[in-house]
Amino acid sequence: MRTVYQSTDDHGHVLRTLKLQNEDHPNPVYLGIVIREREVLFQTRESTSRDQVLQKIKEFVAAHRPEMSLQPA
């Protein structure tokens, strides 16, 4: 298992993607995690691609972004 992507956003979320490679299986599995203050807020496992995991992480963070101060429409 190794980290293939890690970042921290403006709201303190640690965004991490790990690659899990088993000798018996040629296709890797990617584990995507969103952490804030040591609490795992979101986790997904995908056998498709790193980009698919990153997309799911981005969608989760966008949907759970802290409310901005109210602004006129």
N, C-alpha and C positions, 0 to 999 in steps of 0.2 A: 504494500500500500504506500502510495506517495502523493503528496500534495501537488496538483498540477495547476491550481489557481488559488490565490488568496488575495483578498482586498478588504479594506474597511471603508464603509461609506460615511457620509456626513452625519448620520444619525447614530453612529457607534455600532452598527451591525458588522460583524466579521462574516465575510462571505467566503466560503471555502469549498473547493471541489477536490475530492480524492479519487485516485485511480486505483482500483483493486484488480490486480492481475493474478489469476490462479494458473499454475503450471499446467494443470489438466485441461483448462479451457482457453482456447485461443482468443476469445472475445473478452475484452475488459469490461468491468462494471464500474460506473462512476457514481460516487456518493456526493451529493450536494448538501451543504449544511449552512444555515444562517444562525449565528450565535450573537447574543447580546448579554453582556455582563455574566458570562458563563452559563447562560440558559439557552438551550437549543430551542429556537422558535420554529424552525422548519427543517425537514430532512426529506430527501428523496433519493432513491436508487434507480438508476437507468442503465440498461445494457446497450443503449443506442449510441450516444456520443456525449462528449464533454460539452459541446455546444447546446445540446438539448437540456442538460443539467443546468448550465449557466442561464438559459432562457427561463427555466422554472424558478430559479433563484431570483432573477430580475422581476418576474411577475409577482412573486410573493412579496418582495420588498416594496414594489410599487403599490400593491394593494394594502399594505400595512404601514405606510408612511405616516408618521405623526401628523396630526392636523395642523395646518398652517393657520396663522391668525386670519380671522374672517376678512375676506376681501370682497368688495362690491363686484357683482357679475358684469 
